[in-house]
């Protein structure tokens, strides 16, 4: 399927893309090639293929979410450059004015 420069200009306008007249020709060729590839994929027989989200089966790769004891406050603050014994002390980011 060949796309005209007018169709590409309309698609660019709908996508709110600024496209120069020099770019329209190459974009028309690129988009035509992409649509041609999709048309080839549409010819593949998928009658016995169940709908799926991913092409390969996925499994959870994260560790189980289990409750564990928290790090003691003194140990958490031990490597802090500055603390008051209860909290991390950091430089102010916003003036108090």
N, C-alpha and C positions, 0 to 999 in steps of 0.2 A: 504494500500500500504506500503510495507516494503522497506525502503531505505537501501542500502548497505553502508558500511563504505567508499567505494571508491566514491560514489555519494556525501556523506556528505563532504568528503575531497575536492572534486571538487567545491562544493558550497561554502565551507569555503575559498578556494583559490580565487574564483571569487569575494567574498565579502571582500577579503583581511583580513581575520581573521586568527589569529594564533591559531590552535587547536592541542592539543597534541593527541597522539595515545590513551591515556587513556580516553580522552573525546569523542572520535569518537563514541563509542558504545552507550553512554547515549544520545548524540546528535542525532544519528540515530533513537533511540526509540522516543525521543521527537518530532522530525520532522515528523516521521511516524504518531504519534498520531495527530499532527496538521493537516496534510494532510487528515487523516481519518475524522476529524471533518468537514473540508471543504467539503469533499465528501458527508457527511450527509446533510449539508446545501444545496448542489446542488440538492438533491432529493426533496426539498420543492417546491410545485407548486406555482409559482409566476406569472402566466399568467394574472391575473386580478389586479396585483399590479403595479401601475405606477412607473416609475423610480423617485427616489428622492435623494436629497443630505443628508437629515436627516430623522430619523425615526419619529420624532415628528415635528410638525410645529413650526417654530421659528418666533419670532417677535423682532423688535429692542427694546432693553432694555435701550438704552441710551437716555438721555434727548435731546430735540430738539436743534439743533445748531443755537442759536440766538445771535445776536450782542448785547453786553452790554458795558457799560462804563468801562474803565480800572480803576484799583485801583490807587488813587493819589500817585505820587512818594514819597511824605513825609510819607504817611501811609505805603507804601511798605517797606521803609527803616527804619521805626520806631523800629522794633525788630532786626535789623541787628547788630551784635557785633561791626562792623566797617563799616563806610561809609564816603564819602566825600560830602554828600548832594545830589549827583547826581547818584552815582554808589555804589554798594557793593564793599568793599575792602576785598580782600582775600589774603592769603599768596601766594607768587610766587611758581609755580610748576616746571618750567623749568628755569635754569639759563640763563641769557642774553648773555652768551659767545658764 
